[in-house]
Amino acid sequence: YRKDAPLYAAQDRRKVTQLILPTEAAAKAVATEVAGGKTLEAAAREKGLSTAGLEFMSREELGSQFSPAVAAAAFSTAKGQVAAPRKSPIGWHLVRVDDVMTKPAQSLAEVRAAIVEALAAEKKRAALTDLLASLETRLNGGASLVDVARDLGARVETTAPLTADGAIYGKAGEQAPVA
């Protein structure tokens, strides 16, 4: 649980559309147009610019890609609203919050069954891999299939020639024995 703590932590992500402008004055002018009812996309087009849609990002991801101020604006704005202009190293951002995805933190009690199941599957895979490696080593070292089977408590049986679907070759209606 501690090793994978980020998987179980609370998540707050935003899907946004942004317009980056060269000056604060230009960003404020577009913000005024949007507040007056124009879409962010229409305001951008009229100025020969285009908006960019960003998929769901955390505050940290948005902050590291643009600036902490842009991330703070996006995460303090309601869905469907445009945040006030914020500066980053590449210009002034107008960010519209298109969608919000939140997930509450999960306690150990809530994820215990899934963790137990994942660990059991991992242990089974590891045990099977170890067994197969051991068998391969023994067979490559000269042990016979009969000796290896005997040590495993299995027995080797010979069947008549079989087809891919388990039928006995040349004998209509006959199938290979089932275990």
Buried (B, 14 or more C-beta within 10 A) or exposed (E): EEEEEEEBEEBEBBBBBBBBBEEEEBBBBBBEBBEEEBBBBEBBEEEEBEBEEBEBBBBEBBBEEBBBBBBBBBBEBEEEEBBEBBBBEEBBBBBBBBEBEEEEEBEEEEBEEEBEEEEEEEEEEEEEEEEEEEBEEBEEEEEEEEEBBEEEEEEEEEEEEEEEEEBBEEEEEEEEEEE
